[in-house]
Amino acid sequence: MIKIGIIGLSRRSGIITNFLPRNKAEIAAVADLESEKLDAFTQCKFKTTDYRELLKRDELDAVFIMTRDYEHEKICIDALQAGKTVYLEKPMAITIEGCDRILKTAVQTKTGLFPGHNMRYMPVILKMKELIDSGIIGNIQAVWCRHFVSYGSCYFRHWCSERKNSGGLLLQKGAHDIDVIHWLCGSYTARVTGMGKLSVYNKTKKRKTNEKPDRELAFKNKCWPPLEETGFSPIIDIEDHNMILMTLANGIQCSYMQCFYTPDSERNYTFIGTAGRLENIGDTGNCEIHVWTSRGSRQKPDKIYRLKKQTGGHGGADPAIISDFIDFAADNTVSKISPIAARNAVAVGVLGHLSARNGSVPRNIIQPEKNILKYFAFPRK
């Protein structure tokens, strides 16, 4: 039985309490800065406001780090040095240097590191990867992803709204899609160019500094249109739409766009190869993948793959990734989600924002040191 600790009783930490395989693992300790959250948590006896006290507990085999993005680096390094197998919610950190310090610590301590990129477990992503790997559309040459976020105002109501806390939404939100593009294309970005702008939420009514933010407003249909919404952070200096162009190391060219004030929500991927094109219609629930392998109308794809709705958050991805992490902690194997991939998703986000904020000048992405790459290679040597 794996004994785990949870650091950060955030909204996202609910995936642990909801989907932890109780026949394999149990929650033995939790840490959070807010005593009210600790008081409300009833699934274990040990509770603390100091995560370092949690890490001192010898009985813990693994920890979930579910804190704010800017806290990931410090807490993860401390957990690795304490010998705890780590589930680290994305993004890995908010700087490339921070990611590299985490990777270096994992190598030095030889402690398990599992990035929380749950989209790799989403049925629609897995099916698209299966189809691409089958060669049905030939060799991929061009990719784009459009991410519409109807609930996007939630990121402008709390700590995410400041660059110093999140880096920007190419990290906080975009790390998922960038990682998926890398994974399905089989290569990492070598060069990125960015554009972005704060165009809507800088015109909205802000709340007072001492007022508690209400993120849940953003998930209600009545929260519309954007310019009539209220209750935003006193300080907003991140962009509310972003666009990046990526050239991958294998030559594939990609575009990623995200917008946080749209009326609808969906991730829409298109992969175009030398023998066809595929595109997802919907990303969770009863979604479809359309494939064109001959000339014809957009309204008449050659093949349609229909995916049925699955239980569990993010189309069944959340219970799958939690179960996989527990197996990882028990076996001490190489993570199915490469920490290098998580680092490179952050690198694209960081440099994409840097490009956008400095005249859209292209930025080259440097890979980690060779010994780091070798350590996290598949399979490990």
SETOR-371853 format. One record per residue: y, x, z of N, C-alpha, C in turn; residue in one letter. Coordinates in steps of 0.1 Angstrom, whole numbers, plus 5000, padded with zeros to 4 digits. Layout:
# SETOR-371853
YXZYXZYXZa
...
***
This chain:
# SETOR-371853
498850095000500050005000501250095000m
502150074990503350154989504450084998i
505050175006506150125014507450165008k
508350065006509550094999510750065007i
511850125003513150095009514150044999g
515049965002516049914993517449964997i
518150034989519450074992520449994983i
521149904990522049824983521549684981g
521949584989521449454987522449374978l
522449424966523349364956522749244949s
523449184941522949064933521749104925r
521749234920520649284912519449314920r
519549334933518349374941517449254943s
517849134939517049014940515749034931g
515749114921514549134913513449204921i
513749274932512749334940512149234949i
512949154956512449054966511648944958t
512048914946511448814938510148854931n
510148984927509049024918508149134923f
508349184935507549294941506149244942l
505149324936503749284937503249314952p
503149204959502949214974501549264977r
500649264967499349324969499349474968n
500449534963500549674961501649744970k
502649664973503849724980504449624990a
505149685000505849605009507249675012e
508249585015509549635019509549675034i
509849795036509849855050511149875056a
512249895047513549925052514549885042a
515749845047516849815038518149875043v
519049915034520349965038521449905030a
522549865036523749815029524949825038d
526049845032527249865040527749735047l
527349625042527749495047526749445057e
527149435070526249385080525849245078s
526649165071526349025069525049015060e
525049095050523849095041522549145048k
522749235057521549285065521149175074l
522049105080521648995089520848885082d
521248865070520548755062519248795056a
518948925056517748975050516648975061f
515548905058514448875068513148935064t
513049015053511749065049511349195055q
512149255064511649375071512549385084c
512049475093512749485105513749595105k
513549705098514449815098515649785089f
516849785094518049755087519149855091k
519849905082520950005086522049995076t
523250035081524450045072524550185067t
523750275071523750415067522450445059d
522550455046521350485038520650615042y
521350705048520750835052519750815063r
520050715071519050685082517750625075e
517950545065516750495058515950605052l
516550705046515850815039515150905049l
515450905062514850985072513450925076k
513150805072511950735076510750785068r
509850855075508650925069507750825062d
507650705067506750605061507050555047e
508350575043508750525030508250615019l
507650555009507150634997508150634986d
508950524985509850514974511050424978a
512150444970513350364973513850314960v
514450194961515250134950516750154953f
517450214944518850234945519550134937i
520250034943520849914936522249904940m
522950014942524350014947525350014935t
526550034938527550034928527450164919r
527850164907527550264898528050404902d
529250404908529850534912529150594924y
528250514931527450564942526150624938e
525650594926524350634922524050784923h
524950864919524651014918524351064932e
525251044942525051104955523851044962k
523650914961522450854968521150904962i
521150904949519950944942519551094945c
520551174945520251314949519751334963i
520351254972519851264986518451204987d
518151104980516751044980515751134974a
516051204963515151294957514951414967l
515951464973515851574983515051534995q
515051404998514251355009512751335005a
512451354993511051344988510651204985g
511651114983511250974979511250944964k
510250884959510250844945511350744943t
512150764933513350684931513350594919v
513650464921514050374911515550364911y
516150414900517550424899518150324889l
518850224894519350114885520350184875e
520350134863521350184853522750154856k
523750224851523550354845523250464855p
522550574850522150674859523350724868m
524450754862525650794869526850754860a
528050784864529250754855529850874848i
529150994850529551114842528351174837t
528451254827527351334821526951444831i
527951504838527651604848526851544859e
527251424863526451364874525051334870g
524851294858523451274853522651404854c
523251514849522651634848522351694862d
523151664872522851704886521651634891r
521551504888520351424892519151484886i
519151504873517951564866517551694872l
518551784874518251914880517551904894k
518051804902517451784915516051734914t
515751644904514451594902513451704899a
513951794890513151914886512852004898v
513952034906513852124917512852064928q
512951934930512151874941510851824936t
510651814923509451764917509151624922k
510251544924510151414929510251314917t
509551204918509551104907510951034906g
511351014893512650954890512350854879l
512650724882512350614873513650534870f
514250544858515450474854515250324853p
516150244858515950104857516450034844g
515950084833516350024820515349914817h
515549794822514649684821514449634807n
515449654798515449594785514249654777m
513749764781512549824774511249734777r
511449634786510249554789510549404783y
511649384777511949254771511049224759m
510349114759509449084748510049104734p
511349064732511949074719512149214715v
512449304724512649444722511249504718i
510249474726508949524724508349484710l
508649364706508149314693508849384682k
510149404684510949474673510449624672m
510149684683509549824683508249824676k
507449724679506049714673506249704658e
507149624653507349594639507849724632l
508849784638509449904632508450014631i
507650034642506650144642505550114632d
505349984628504349954618504749994604s
505950024602506450064589506849944580g
506849824585507149704577508449704570i
509449774576510749784569511049924564i
510050004564510150144559510850234569g
511550334564512250434573513650384576n
513950364589515250314593516350404588i
517450344583518550424578519850374585q
519950244588521150194594520850084605a
521650084615521449994626522749944631v
522749814635523949774643523549674654w
524249664664524049574675525349514679c
525349374680526549304684526149234698r
526949264708526649204721527849114725h
527548984725528548884729528248844743f
529348844752529148824766530048714771v
529548594772530348484776530848494790s
529948554799530248574813530948704816y
531548754805532148894807533248904817g
533948794820535048804830534548854844s
533248844847532748884860533049034862c
533049114851533349264852534749294855y
535649194853537049214855537549154868f
536649104877536949044889536749134901r
536049244900535649324911535749474907h
534949564914535149704913534949764899w
534149694891533949734877535249744869c
536249684873537449674865538249804864s
537849904872538650024873537750144867e
538350224859537550334853537050424863r
537750444874537250544884535950494890k
535650364890534450314896533250294886n
533550264873532550234864532550314851s
533650384849533750464836534150374825g
533750254825533950164814532650084810g
532849984802531649894800530649944790l
530950054783529950114775528950184783l
529250204796528250254806527650144813l
528450064820527849954829527049854821q
527449814809526749714802526049784789k
526749874783526349924770525150024772g
524950074784523850174785522450114781a
522349974783521149904779520949914764h
521949874757521749864742521750004735d
522450094740522450234735521050284737i
520450264748519050314751518050244742d
518250114739517350044730517450104716v
518650124711518850184698518150314697i
518350404707517750534707516250524706h
515650434715514250414716513550364703w
514150264697513550204685513850294673l
514850374673515050474662514350604664c
513850634676513150754678514050874679g
515250864683516250974683517450944692s
518051054696519251044704520551064696y
521651014700522951024694523351174694t
523851224683524351364682525851364682a
526451254676527851244675528351094676r
529451074683529850934685531350924683v
531850814678533250784676533450644682t
534550634689534750504696536150444693g
536150314694537350234694537250124706m
538350094712538249994722539649954727g
539749834733541049784737540949684749k
541949684757542049584768543049484762l
542549364757543349284749543549144754s
542649104764542748964769542948964784v
542049034792542149014806543349084813y
544049164805545349214810546449114810n
546148994804547148884804546748774813k
545748794822545348684831545948704844t
545748594852546348594866545448674876k
546048764883545248854892545248784906k
544248824913544148784927544848894936r
545148854948545748954958544649054962k
545149174965544249284969543249254979t
543649174989542749145001541949024999n
542048954987541248844984539848884979e
538848814984537448844980537148794966k
536648884957536348834943535248734943p
535248644933534248544931533648574917d
532548654916531948684903531248564897r
530748474906529948364901530748264892e
532048264893532948184885532648214870l
532348334867532248374853530948314846a
530048274854528748214849528748064847f
529948004850530047864849530747824836k
530247724829530847684816532347644817n
532747594829534147544830535047664830k
534547784832535347904832535747944818c
536647864812537047884798538247804795w
539147844786539147974779539648084787p
539448214782539748324790541148334796p
542148304788543548314792543948214803l
543148114805543348014816542648044829e
541748144829541048184840541948254850e
541548254863542248324874541348394883t
541848464892541048544902540548674898g
541348744889540948874884541348984893f
540849104891541149224900542649254899s
543149304909544549354909544749464899p
543749554897543849664888542749654878i
543149644865542249644854542649754844i
541849854842542149964833540949994824d
540049904823538949924813539149824801i
538449854790538549774778537749654779e
538149544773537349414773536649394759d
536849484750535949494738535849644734h
534649684729534449824726533649824713n
533849934705533049954693532750104692m
531550144689531250284687530350294674i
530550414668529750454657528950574661l
527650574659526750684663525950744652m
525950874651525050944642523951004650t
522750964648521651014656521151144650l
520451224658519951354655519051344642a
518351234640517451224629518151164616n
519551154617520251104605520550964605g
519950874613520150734613521650704618i
522350614611523650584615523650444621q
524350434633524350304641525750264645c
525850134647527050074652526749984664s
527549994674527349904686528749844689y
528749714691529949644695529649544706m
530649544716530449454727531849384729q
531749254733532949184736532749094748c
533749094757533549024770534348904772f
534848844761535548714762535148614751y
533848624747533348534737532848404744t
532748294736532248164742530748164743p
530048254736528548244737528048384741d
526748394744526148514748524848544740s
524748664735523548704728523648854724e
522548924724522449054718521749034705r
522449084694521949064681521749204674n
520549244672520249374666519849354651y
520249444643519749454629519349594626t
518149614621517549744617517249734602f
517849824594517649824580516949954576i
515849934569515050054564514950054549g
514150154544514050174530513150064523t
512549974532511749874526512049734531a
513149714538513449584544514449584555g
514549474561515449454573514849364583r
515149384596514749284606515849264615l
515849144621516949094630516449004640e
516949014652516548914663517448804663n
516948684665517748554667517448514681i
518448544690518148524705517548644711g
517748664723517148784730516348754742d
516348634747515348594757514948444754t
513948404762513548264759512848244746g
512948134740512348104727513148164716n
512948294714513748364704512848404692c
513448454681512748484669513148624664e
512248674656512548804648512348764634i
513348784626513348754611513148884604h
512248894594512049014586512148974571v
512949064564513049054550512449174543w
511449154534510849264527510949254512t
511649144508511849124494513249074492s
513749074479515049014476515048864479r
516148814485516148674487517248634496g
517348504499518448454508518248484522s
519348504529519348524543518648414551r
518848294545518248174551516748164550q
516148254542514748244539514048384541k
513948424554513248554556511748544552p
511248664548509848674544508848644555d
509248684567508348654579509248624591k
508748524599509448494611508448504623i
508748584633507948594645508648524656y
507948424662508448334672507848374685r
508748404695508348444708508648334718l
507648304726507748194736508448244749k
509048154755509748184768508748234778k
509148334785508348394796509048374809q
508348364820508948354833509448484838t
510348484847510948604853512248644846g
513148714853514448744848514348834836g
515448814827515548894815514248874806h
513848744805512748714796511448774800g
511248794813509948854818510049004820g
511149064817511349214818511349254833a
512049174841512249224855510949234863d
510049134863508849154870507949264864p
508049284851507349394845507749534849a
509049554850509549684853509349714868i
509449614877509149634891507749674893i
506849604886505349634888505149774882s
505749814871505549944866506050054875d
507150024881507650124891506750154902f
506150044908505250054919503950134915i
503450114903502350194898502750344896d
504050364891504550494890504650564903f
505150494913505250554927503850584933a
502850504930501550524935500850644928a
501050664915500250754907501050894905d
502350884907503251004905503051054891n
503050964881502951004867504251014861t
504251044848505551054841506050914838v
507250884841507850754838507850714824s
507550594821507550544807508950544802k
509950534811511350544806511850674810i
512050764800512450894802513850904809s
513950984820515251014826516251074816p
515651154806516551214796517151104787i
516350994784516950884777518050814785a
517850794798518850734806520150814806a
519950944807521151044807521851034794r
521151024783521751024770522450894767n
521950784772522650654771524050664778a
524050734790525350754797526250844789v
525650944783526451044775527150974764a
526450884757527150814745528250724751v
528050654762529050574768530250654772g
530050764779531150844784531950894772v
531250954762532051014751532550914741l
531850794741532450684733533750644738g
533850624751535150594757536150704756h
535750824757536650934756537250944742l
536350914732536850914718537850794716s
537550674721538350564719539750574726a
539750644737540950664745541850784740r
541350854730542050974725542050974710n
542450864704542650864690541450844681g
540350804687539050784680538550914674s
538851024680538251154676536851164679v
535951194669534551204671534151314682p
533051284690532651364700531151404698r
530851534700529451574699528751574713n
527551534713526751524725525851644727i
525951704738525151824741523951784749i
522751824745521651794753521551874766q
520751834776520551914788519852044785p
519852124795519152264794517752244790e
517152354783515852344778514752324789k
514952384801513952364811513952224817n
515152154816515152014820514451924810i
514651954797514051884786512451904787l
512052024790510652054790509951984802k
510651974813510051914825509851764823y
510751694816510551554814509951524800f
509251624794508651594781507451504783a
507051444772505851354772504751424763f
503551444768503251444782503851574789p
503951564802504451684809503551804809r
504051914805503252034804503052104818k
***
